[in-house]
Amino acid sequence: MNNSDHQCCCHCGQPHKQGSAYCVIIGDKEQAMCCPGCQAVASLIVHGNEVNKDEKRGRK
Ligand SMILES: [Zn+2]
């Protein structure tokens, strides 16, 4: 892969320049996003997973 100064958006896969990326913490890692839209969706997905985990714990 040629990723010397480019990364791919964690959400949509589009390449973007390092340093201009939007980031979301997924697990313990910072994942780069290409735009505020991908950042918002990705953070919603992460937040949703956390909520689901809490819900499962609460129900059992
Ligand atoms: Zn993207």
N, CA, C, O and the ligand as a Tripos MOL2 file, in Angstrom:
@<TRIPOS>MOLECULE
protein
  241   239    61     0     0
PROTEIN
NO_CHARGES

@<TRIPOS>ATOM
      1 N           0.8330   -1.2090    0.0000 N.3       1 MET1
      2 CA          0.0000    0.0000    0.0000 C.3       1 MET1
      3 C           0.8630    1.2530    0.0000 C.2       1 MET1
      4 O           1.9330    1.2850    0.6070 O.2       1 MET1
      5 N           0.3920    2.2610   -0.6740 N.am      2 ASN2
      6 CA          1.1220    3.5290   -0.7140 C.3       2 ASN2
      7 C           0.4700    4.5170    0.2430 C.2       2 ASN2
      8 O          -0.4600    5.2350   -0.1240 O.2       2 ASN2
      9 N           0.9620    4.5420    1.4540 N.am      3 ASN3
     10 CA          0.3320    5.4220    2.4470 C.3       3 ASN3
     11 C           1.3780    6.2590    3.1640 C.2       3 ASN3
     12 O           1.3320    6.4270    4.3830 O.2       3 ASN3
     13 N           2.3230    6.7820    2.3870 N.am      4 SER4
     14 CA          3.3940    7.5540    3.0010 C.3       4 SER4
     15 C           2.8460    8.8050    3.6730 C.2       4 SER4
     16 O           3.2420    9.1300    4.7920 O.2       4 SER4
     17 N           1.9410    9.5090    3.0030 N.am      5 ASP5
     18 CA          1.3720   10.7010    3.6400 C.3       5 ASP5
     19 C          -0.1490   10.7270    3.4640 C.2       5 ASP5
     20 O          -0.7870   11.7670    3.6210 O.2       5 ASP5
     21 N          -0.7130    9.5670    3.1360 N.am      6 HIS6
     22 CA         -2.1620    9.4830    3.0340 C.3       6 HIS6
     23 C          -2.6770    8.3350    3.8830 C.2       6 HIS6
     24 O          -2.0230    7.3010    4.0140 O.2       6 HIS6
     25 N          -3.8610    8.5300    4.4590 N.am      7 GLN7
     26 CA         -4.5540    7.4440    5.1320 C.3       7 GLN7
     27 C          -5.9040    7.3030    4.4730 C.2       7 GLN7
     28 O          -6.3530    8.1930    3.7510 O.2       7 GLN7
     29 N          -6.5580    6.1630    4.7290 N.am      8 CYS8
     30 CA         -7.9100    5.9890    4.2240 C.3       8 CYS8
     31 C          -8.9010    6.2170    5.3630 C.2       8 CYS8
     32 O          -8.6750    5.8070    6.5020 O.2       8 CYS8
     33 N          -9.9970    6.8790    5.0240 N.am      9 CYS9
     34 CA        -11.0370    7.1190    5.9990 C.3       9 CYS9
     35 C         -11.5150    5.7920    6.5700 C.2       9 CYS9
     36 O         -11.7830    4.8450    5.8300 O.2       9 CYS9
     37 N         -11.6180    5.7360    7.8770 N.am     10 CYS10
     38 CA        -12.0100    4.4880    8.5300 C.3      10 CYS10
     39 C         -13.4560    4.1430    8.2090 C.2      10 CYS10
     40 O         -13.8500    2.9800    8.2950 O.2      10 CYS10
     41 N         -14.2450    5.1390    7.8410 N.am     11 HIS11
     42 CA        -15.6720    4.9050    7.6350 C.3      11 HIS11
     43 C         -16.0000    4.6230    6.1740 C.2      11 HIS11
     44 O         -16.6380    3.6120    5.8810 O.2      11 HIS11
     45 N         -15.5780    5.4940    5.2420 N.am     12 CYS12
     46 CA        -15.9710    5.3330    3.8380 C.3      12 CYS12
     47 C         -14.8160    4.8590    2.9670 C.2      12 CYS12
     48 O         -15.0320    4.4960    1.8100 O.2      12 CYS12
     49 N         -13.5910    4.8530    3.4970 N.am     13 GLY13
     50 CA        -12.4640    4.3210    2.7580 C.3      13 GLY13
     51 C         -11.8100    5.2940    1.8060 C.2      13 GLY13
     52 O         -10.8610    4.9330    1.1110 O.2      13 GLY13
     53 N         -12.2960    6.5180    1.7590 N.am     14 GLN14
     54 CA        -11.6730    7.4930    0.8750 C.3      14 GLN14
     55 C         -10.3430    7.9460    1.4480 C.2      14 GLN14
     56 O         -10.2190    8.1620    2.6530 O.2      14 GLN14
     57 N          -9.3390    8.0900    0.5730 N.am     15 PRO15
     58 CA         -8.0440    8.5760    1.0530 C.3      15 PRO15
     59 C          -8.1180   10.0430    1.4520 C.2      15 PRO15
     60 O          -8.8610   10.8320    0.8680 O.2      15 PRO15
     61 N          -7.3480   10.3780    2.4390 N.am     16 HIS16
     62 CA         -7.2780   11.7760    2.8690 C.3      16 HIS16
     63 C          -5.8900   12.0330    3.4010 C.2      16 HIS16
     64 O          -5.1730   11.1050    3.7730 O.2      16 HIS16
     65 N          -5.5160   13.2950    3.4350 N.am     17 LYS17
     66 CA         -4.1680   13.6250    3.8980 C.3      17 LYS17
     67 C          -4.0820   13.5290    5.4070 C.2      17 LYS17
     68 O          -5.0000   13.9230    6.1260 O.2      17 LYS17
     69 N          -2.9630   13.0010    5.8740 N.am     18 GLN18
     70 CA         -2.7160   13.0040    7.3070 C.3      18 GLN18
     71 C          -2.6230   14.4360    7.8060 C.2      18 GLN18
     72 O          -2.0890   15.3120    7.1250 O.2      18 GLN18
     73 N          -3.1390   14.6570    8.9840 N.am     19 GLY19
     74 CA         -3.0630   15.9840    9.5760 C.3      19 GLY19
     75 C          -4.3240   16.7800    9.3510 C.2      19 GLY19
     76 O          -4.6590   17.6450   10.1590 O.2      19 GLY19
     77 N          -5.0460   16.5030    8.2510 N.am     20 SER20
     78 CA         -6.2900   17.2140    8.0140 C.3      20 SER20
     79 C          -7.4870   16.3320    8.3430 C.2      20 SER20
     80 O          -8.6290   16.6590    8.0180 O.2      20 SER20
     81 N          -7.2070   15.2150    8.9920 N.am     21 ALA21
     82 CA         -8.2580   14.2350    9.2170 C.3      21 ALA21
     83 C          -9.0590   14.5520   10.4680 C.2      21 ALA21
     84 O          -8.5610   15.1660   11.4110 O.2      21 ALA21
     85 N         -10.2820   14.1300   10.4510 N.am     22 TYR22
     86 CA        -11.1140   14.1200   11.6550 C.3      22 TYR22
     87 C         -10.9290   12.7560   12.3080 C.2      22 TYR22
     88 O         -10.8030   11.7450   11.6180 O.2      22 TYR22
     89 N         -10.9130   12.7280   13.6110 N.am     23 CYS23
     90 CA        -10.6080   11.4770   14.3060 C.3      23 CYS23
     91 C         -11.7220   11.0800   15.2570 C.2      23 CYS23
     92 O         -12.3940   11.9210   15.8540 O.2      23 CYS23
     93 N         -11.8950    9.7720   15.3780 N.am     24 VAL24
     94 CA        -12.8140    9.2160   16.3630 C.3      24 VAL24
     95 C         -12.0660    8.1230   17.1110 C.2      24 VAL24
     96 O         -11.3480    7.3300   16.5020 O.2      24 VAL24
     97 N         -12.2290    8.0770   18.4140 N.am     25 ILE25
     98 CA        -11.5890    7.0210   19.1900 C.3      25 ILE25
     99 C         -12.4750    5.7810   19.1260 C.2      25 ILE25
    100 O         -13.6020    5.7810   19.6210 O.2      25 ILE25
    101 N         -11.9510    4.7310   18.5140 N.am     26 ILE26
    102 CA        -12.6770    3.4660   18.4150 C.3      26 ILE26
    103 C         -11.8840    2.4250   19.1800 C.2      26 ILE26
    104 O         -10.7270    2.1540   18.8560 O.2      26 ILE26
    105 N         -12.4990    1.8480   20.1870 N.am     27 GLY27
    106 CA        -11.7390    0.9990   21.0910 C.3      27 GLY27
    107 C         -10.7380    1.8780   21.8240 C.2      27 GLY27
    108 O         -11.1240    2.8350   22.4960 O.2      27 GLY27
    109 N          -9.4650    1.5620   21.7010 N.am     28 ASP28
    110 CA         -8.4260    2.3910   22.3040 C.3      28 ASP28
    111 C          -7.6310    3.1190   21.2410 C.2      28 ASP28
    112 O          -6.6170    3.7460   21.5490 O.2      28 ASP28
    113 N          -8.0800    3.0460   19.9720 N.am     29 LYS29
    114 CA         -7.2940    3.6050   18.8830 C.3      29 LYS29
    115 C          -7.9800    4.8070   18.2800 C.2      29 LYS29
    116 O          -9.2080    4.8880   18.2340 O.2      29 LYS29
    117 N          -7.1610    5.7460   17.8130 N.am     30 GLU30
    118 CA         -7.6780    6.9120   17.1180 C.3      30 GLU30
    119 C          -7.7970    6.5660   15.6440 C.2      30 GLU30
    120 O          -6.7940    6.2790   14.9920 O.2      30 GLU30
    121 N          -9.0200    6.5920   15.1100 N.am     31 GLN31
    122 CA         -9.2420    6.2630   13.7110 C.3      31 GLN31
    123 C          -9.4960    7.5480   12.9330 C.2      31 GLN31
    124 O         -10.2480    8.4170   13.3740 O.2      31 GLN31
    125 N          -8.8610    7.6570   11.7700 N.am     32 ALA32
    126 CA         -8.9580    8.8800   10.9880 C.3      32 ALA32
    127 C         -10.1810    8.8600   10.0830 C.2      32 ALA32
    128 O         -10.5000    7.8400    9.4710 O.2      32 ALA32
    129 N         -10.8510    9.9830   10.0080 N.am     33 MET33
    130 CA        -12.0120   10.1490    9.1270 C.3      33 MET33
    131 C         -11.7150   11.2630    8.1410 C.2      33 MET33
    132 O         -10.8990   12.1430    8.4150 O.2      33 MET33
    133 N         -12.3870   11.2240    6.9740 N.am     34 CYS34
    134 CA        -12.0790   12.1890    5.9210 C.3      34 CYS34
    135 C         -12.8700   13.4750    6.0910 C.2      34 CYS34
    136 O         -12.4730   14.5130    5.5610 O.2      34 CYS34
    137 N         -13.9860   13.4290    6.8210 N.am     35 CYS35
    138 CA        -14.8590   14.5950    6.8550 C.3      35 CYS35
    139 C         -15.7090   14.5720    8.1210 C.2      35 CYS35
    140 O         -15.8060   13.5380    8.7820 O.2      35 CYS35
    141 N         -16.3250   15.7030    8.4660 N.am     36 PRO36
    142 CA        -17.1520   15.7460    9.6750 C.3      36 PRO36
    143 C         -18.3120   14.7720    9.6200 C.2      36 PRO36
    144 O         -18.7440   14.2680   10.6570 O.2      36 PRO36
    145 N         -18.8300   14.4950    8.4190 N.am     37 GLY37
    146 CA        -19.9360   13.5450    8.2880 C.3      37 GLY37
    147 C         -19.5320   12.1560    8.7140 C.2      37 GLY37
    148 O         -20.2360   11.5120    9.4910 O.2      37 GLY37
    149 N         -18.3830   11.6790    8.2030 N.am     38 CYS38
    150 CA        -17.9000   10.3560    8.5890 C.3      38 CYS38
    151 C         -17.5720   10.3420   10.0730 C.2      38 CYS38
    152 O         -17.8240    9.3440   10.7480 O.2      38 CYS38
    153 N         -17.0200   11.4160   10.5880 N.am     39 GLN39
    154 CA        -16.6830   11.4840   12.0050 C.3      39 GLN39
    155 C         -17.9420   11.3410   12.8420 C.2      39 GLN39
    156 O         -17.9510   10.6100   13.8330 O.2      39 GLN39
    157 N         -18.9960   12.0290   12.4530 N.am     40 ALA40
    158 CA        -20.2380   11.9840   13.2260 C.3      40 ALA40
    159 C         -20.8390   10.5900   13.1900 C.2      40 ALA40
    160 O         -21.2570   10.0660   14.2230 O.2      40 ALA40
    161 N         -20.8880    9.9800   11.9980 N.am     41 VAL41
    162 CA        -21.4800    8.6430   11.8860 C.3      41 VAL41
    163 C         -20.6600    7.6320   12.6610 C.2      41 VAL41
    164 O         -21.2100    6.7920   13.3730 O.2      41 VAL41
    165 N         -19.3460    7.7100   12.5260 N.am     42 ALA42
    166 CA        -18.4840    6.7470   13.2080 C.3      42 ALA42
    167 C         -18.6130    6.8820   14.7130 C.2      42 ALA42
    168 O         -18.6560    5.8790   15.4250 O.2      42 ALA42
    169 N         -18.6750    8.1080   15.2050 N.am     43 SER43
    170 CA        -18.7850    8.2800   16.6540 C.3      43 SER43
    171 C         -20.1520    7.8060   17.1350 C.2      43 SER43
    172 O         -20.2780    7.3050   18.2520 O.2      43 SER43
    173 N         -21.1760    7.9620   16.2970 N.am     44 LEU44
    174 CA        -22.4980    7.4410   16.6440 C.3      44 LEU44
    175 C         -22.4610    5.9190   16.7430 C.2      44 LEU44
    176 O         -23.0370    5.3310   17.6580 O.2      44 LEU44
    177 N         -21.7730    5.2890   15.7850 N.am     45 ILE45
    178 CA        -21.6780    3.8240   15.8030 C.3      45 ILE45
    179 C         -20.9630    3.3730   17.0620 C.2      45 ILE45
    180 O         -21.4010    2.4370   17.7300 O.2      45 ILE45
    181 N         -19.8540    4.0420   17.3880 N.am     46 VAL46
    182 CA        -19.0970    3.6730   18.5850 C.3      46 VAL46
    183 C         -19.9600    3.8730   19.8170 C.2      46 VAL46
    184 O         -20.0290    3.0080   20.6900 O.2      46 VAL46
    185 N         -20.6130    5.0170   19.8780 N.am     47 HIS47
    186 CA        -21.4440    5.3180   21.0350 C.3      47 HIS47
    187 C         -22.5950    4.3190   21.1290 C.2      47 HIS47
    188 O         -22.9500    3.8790   22.2230 O.2      47 HIS47
    189 N         -23.1810    3.9600   19.9820 N.am     48 GLY48
    190 CA        -24.2700    2.9970   19.9690 C.3      48 GLY48
    191 C         -23.8340    1.6470   20.4920 C.2      48 GLY48
    192 O         -24.5640    1.0050   21.2470 O.2      48 GLY48
    193 N         -22.6330    1.2040   20.0900 N.am     49 ASN49
    194 CA        -22.1300   -0.0730   20.5840 C.3      49 ASN49
    195 C         -21.9860   -0.0510   22.0900 C.2      49 ASN49
    196 O         -22.3100   -1.0270   22.7660 O.2      49 ASN49
    197 N         -21.5030    1.0580   22.6140 N.am     50 GLU50
    198 CA        -21.3260    1.1540   24.0670 C.3      50 GLU50
    199 C         -22.6800    1.0870   24.7580 C.2      50 GLU50
    200 O         -22.8310    0.4390   25.7930 O.2      50 GLU50
    201 N         -23.6590    1.7630   24.1750 N.am     51 VAL51
    202 CA        -24.9960    1.7500   24.7640 C.3      51 VAL51
    203 C         -25.5590    0.3320   24.7310 C.2      51 VAL51
    204 O         -26.1520   -0.1320   25.7050 O.2      51 VAL51
    205 N         -25.3660   -0.3580   23.5910 N.am     52 ASN52
    206 CA        -25.8760   -1.7220   23.4880 C.3      52 ASN52
    207 C         -25.2540   -2.6210   24.5400 C.2      52 ASN52
    208 O         -25.9400   -3.4460   25.1440 O.2      52 ASN52
    209 N         -23.9520   -2.4620   24.7610 N.am     53 LYS53
    210 CA        -23.2910   -3.2830   25.7800 C.3      53 LYS53
    211 C         -23.9410   -3.0400   27.1320 C.2      53 LYS53
    212 O         -24.2380   -3.9840   27.8650 O.2      53 LYS53
    213 N         -24.1620   -1.7670   27.4610 N.am     54 ASP54
    214 CA        -24.7520   -1.4410   28.7490 C.3      54 ASP54
    215 C         -26.1550   -2.0160   28.8560 C.2      54 ASP54
    216 O         -26.5630   -2.5000   29.9110 O.2      54 ASP54
    217 N         -26.8950   -1.9570   27.7370 N.am     55 GLU55
    218 CA        -28.2640   -2.4810   27.7650 C.3      55 GLU55
    219 C         -28.2540   -3.9760   28.0290 C.2      55 GLU55
    220 O         -29.0390   -4.4750   28.8350 O.2      55 GLU55
    221 N         -27.3620   -4.6920   27.3490 N.am     56 LYS56
    222 CA        -27.3100   -6.1460   27.5490 C.3      56 LYS56
    223 C         -26.9690   -6.4750   28.9950 C.2      56 LYS56
    224 O         -27.5450   -7.3820   29.5960 O.2      56 LYS56
    225 N         -26.0230   -5.7220   29.5380 N.am     57 ARG57
    226 CA        -25.6430   -5.9660   30.9350 C.3      57 ARG57
    227 C         -26.8530   -5.7180   31.8630 C.2      57 ARG57
    228 O         -27.1110   -6.4800   32.7940 O.2      57 ARG57
    229 N         -27.5730   -4.6370   31.5740 N.am     58 GLY58
    230 CA        -28.6630   -4.2600   32.4510 C.3      58 GLY58
    231 C         -29.8010   -5.2770   32.4080 C.2      58 GLY58
    232 O         -30.4820   -5.5100   33.4070 O.2      58 GLY58
    233 N         -29.9970   -5.8830   31.2200 N.am     59 ARG59
    234 CA        -31.1290   -6.8080   31.0860 C.3      59 ARG59
    235 C         -30.8610   -8.1360   31.7700 C.2      59 ARG59
    236 O         -31.7740   -8.7800   32.2880 O.2      59 ARG59
    237 N         -29.5720   -8.5460   31.7640 N.am     60 LYS60
    238 CA        -29.2660   -9.8600   32.3350 C.3      60 LYS60
    239 C         -29.2210   -9.8200   33.8550 C.2      60 LYS60
    240 O         -28.9760  -10.8440   34.4920 O.2      60 LYS60
    241 ZN        -15.0260    9.2440    4.9910 Zn       61 ZN61
@<TRIPOS>BOND
     1     1     2 1
     2     2     3 1
     3     3     4 2
     4     3     5 am
     5     5     6 1
     6     6     7 1
     7     7     8 2
     8     7     9 am
     9     9    10 1
    10    10    11 1
    11    11    12 2
    12    11    13 am
    13    13    14 1
    14    14    15 1
    15    15    16 2
    16    15    17 am
    17    17    18 1
    18    18    19 1
    19    19    20 2
    20    19    21 am
    21    21    22 1
    22    22    23 1
    23    23    24 2
    24    23    25 am
    25    25    26 1
    26    26    27 1
    27    27    28 2
    28    27    29 am
    29    29    30 1
    30    30    31 1
    31    31    32 2
    32    31    33 am
    33    33    34 1
    34    34    35 1
    35    35    36 2
    36    35    37 am
    37    37    38 1
    38    38    39 1
    39    39    40 2
    40    39    41 am
    41    41    42 1
    42    42    43 1
    43    43    44 2
    44    43    45 am
    45    45    46 1
    46    46    47 1
    47    47    48 2
    48    47    49 am
    49    49    50 1
    50    50    51 1
    51    51    52 2
    52    51    53 am
    53    53    54 1
    54    54    55 1
    55    55    56 2
    56    55    57 am
    57    57    58 1
    58    58    59 1
    59    59    60 2
    60    59    61 am
    61    61    62 1
    62    62    63 1
    63    63    64 2
    64    63    65 am
    65    65    66 1
    66    66    67 1
    67    67    68 2
    68    67    69 am
    69    69    70 1
    70    70    71 1
    71    71    72 2
    72    71    73 am
    73    73    74 1
    74    74    75 1
    75    75    76 2
    76    75    77 am
    77    77    78 1
    78    78    79 1
    79    79    80 2
    80    79    81 am
    81    81    82 1
    82    82    83 1
    83    83    84 2
    84    83    85 am
    85    85    86 1
    86    86    87 1
    87    87    88 2
    88    87    89 am
    89    89    90 1
    90    90    91 1
    91    91    92 2
    92    91    93 am
    93    93    94 1
    94    94    95 1
    95    95    96 2
    96    95    97 am
    97    97    98 1
    98    98    99 1
    99    99   100 2
   100    99   101 am
   101   101   102 1
   102   102   103 1
   103   103   104 2
   104   103   105 am
   105   105   106 1
   106   106   107 1
   107   107   108 2
   108   107   109 am
   109   109   110 1
   110   110   111 1
   111   111   112 2
   112   111   113 am
   113   113   114 1
   114   114   115 1
   115   115   116 2
   116   115   117 am
   117   117   118 1
   118   118   119 1
   119   119   120 2
   120   119   121 am
   121   121   122 1
   122   122   123 1
   123   123   124 2
   124   123   125 am
   125   125   126 1
   126   126   127 1
   127   127   128 2
   128   127   129 am
   129   129   130 1
   130   130   131 1
   131   131   132 2
   132   131   133 am
   133   133   134 1
   134   134   135 1
   135   135   136 2
   136   135   137 am
   137   137   138 1
   138   138   139 1
   139   139   140 2
   140   139   141 am
   141   141   142 1
   142   142   143 1
   143   143   144 2
   144   143   145 am
   145   145   146 1
   146   146   147 1
   147   147   148 2
   148   147   149 am
   149   149   150 1
   150   150   151 1
   151   151   152 2
   152   151   153 am
   153   153   154 1
   154   154   155 1
   155   155   156 2
   156   155   157 am
   157   157   158 1
   158   158   159 1
   159   159   160 2
   160   159   161 am
   161   161   162 1
   162   162   163 1
   163   163   164 2
   164   163   165 am
   165   165   166 1
   166   166   167 1
   167   167   168 2
   168   167   169 am
   169   169   170 1
   170   170   171 1
   171   171   172 2
   172   171   173 am
   173   173   174 1
   174   174   175 1
   175   175   176 2
   176   175   177 am
   177   177   178 1
   178   178   179 1
   179   179   180 2
   180   179   181 am
   181   181   182 1
   182   182   183 1
   183   183   184 2
   184   183   185 am
   185   185   186 1
   186   186   187 1
   187   187   188 2
   188   187   189 am
   189   189   190 1
   190   190   191 1
   191   191   192 2
   192   191   193 am
   193   193   194 1
   194   194   195 1
   195   195   196 2
   196   195   197 am
   197   197   198 1
   198   198   199 1
   199   199   200 2
   200   199   201 am
   201   201   202 1
   202   202   203 1
   203   203   204 2
   204   203   205 am
   205   205   206 1
   206   206   207 1
   207   207   208 2
   208   207   209 am
   209   209   210 1
   210   210   211 1
   211   211   212 2
   212   211   213 am
   213   213   214 1
   214   214   215 1
   215   215   216 2
   216   215   217 am
   217   217   218 1
   218   218   219 1
   219   219   220 2
   220   219   221 am
   221   221   222 1
   222   222   223 1
   223   223   224 2
   224   223   225 am
   225   225   226 1
   226   226   227 1
   227   227   228 2
   228   227   229 am
   229   229   230 1
   230   230   231 1
   231   231   232 2
   232   231   233 am
   233   233   234 1
   234   234   235 1
   235   235   236 2
   236   235   237 am
   237   237   238 1
   238   238   239 1
   239   239   240 2
@<TRIPOS>SUBSTRUCTURE
     1 MET1         2 RESIDUE 1 A MET
     2 ASN2         6 RESIDUE 1 A ASN
     3 ASN3        10 RESIDUE 1 A ASN
     4 SER4        14 RESIDUE 1 A SER
     5 ASP5        18 RESIDUE 1 A ASP
     6 HIS6        22 RESIDUE 1 A HIS
     7 GLN7        26 RESIDUE 1 A GLN
     8 CYS8        30 RESIDUE 1 A CYS
     9 CYS9        34 RESIDUE 1 A CYS
    10 CYS10       38 RESIDUE 1 A CYS
    11 HIS11       42 RESIDUE 1 A HIS
    12 CYS12       46 RESIDUE 1 A CYS
    13 GLY13       50 RESIDUE 1 A GLY
    14 GLN14       54 RESIDUE 1 A GLN
    15 PRO15       58 RESIDUE 1 A PRO
    16 HIS16       62 RESIDUE 1 A HIS
    17 LYS17       66 RESIDUE 1 A LYS
    18 GLN18       70 RESIDUE 1 A GLN
    19 GLY19       74 RESIDUE 1 A GLY
    20 SER20       78 RESIDUE 1 A SER
    21 ALA21       82 RESIDUE 1 A ALA
    22 TYR22       86 RESIDUE 1 A TYR
    23 CYS23       90 RESIDUE 1 A CYS
    24 VAL24       94 RESIDUE 1 A VAL
    25 ILE25       98 RESIDUE 1 A ILE
    26 ILE26      102 RESIDUE 1 A ILE
    27 GLY27      106 RESIDUE 1 A GLY
    28 ASP28      110 RESIDUE 1 A ASP
    29 LYS29      114 RESIDUE 1 A LYS
    30 GLU30      118 RESIDUE 1 A GLU
    31 GLN31      122 RESIDUE 1 A GLN
    32 ALA32      126 RESIDUE 1 A ALA
    33 MET33      130 RESIDUE 1 A MET
    34 CYS34      134 RESIDUE 1 A CYS
    35 CYS35      138 RESIDUE 1 A CYS
    36 PRO36      142 RESIDUE 1 A PRO
    37 GLY37      146 RESIDUE 1 A GLY
    38 CYS38      150 RESIDUE 1 A CYS
    39 GLN39      154 RESIDUE 1 A GLN
    40 ALA40      158 RESIDUE 1 A ALA
    41 VAL41      162 RESIDUE 1 A VAL
    42 ALA42      166 RESIDUE 1 A ALA
    43 SER43      170 RESIDUE 1 A SER
    44 LEU44      174 RESIDUE 1 A LEU
    45 ILE45      178 RESIDUE 1 A ILE
    46 VAL46      182 RESIDUE 1 A VAL
    47 HIS47      186 RESIDUE 1 A HIS
    48 GLY48      190 RESIDUE 1 A GLY
    49 ASN49      194 RESIDUE 1 A ASN
    50 GLU50      198 RESIDUE 1 A GLU
    51 VAL51      202 RESIDUE 1 A VAL
    52 ASN52      206 RESIDUE 1 A ASN
    53 LYS53      210 RESIDUE 1 A LYS
    54 ASP54      214 RESIDUE 1 A ASP
    55 GLU55      218 RESIDUE 1 A GLU
    56 LYS56      222 RESIDUE 1 A LYS
    57 ARG57      226 RESIDUE 1 A ARG
    58 GLY58      230 RESIDUE 1 A GLY
    59 ARG59      234 RESIDUE 1 A ARG
    60 LYS60      238 RESIDUE 1 A LYS
    61 ZN61       241 GROUP 0 **** ****
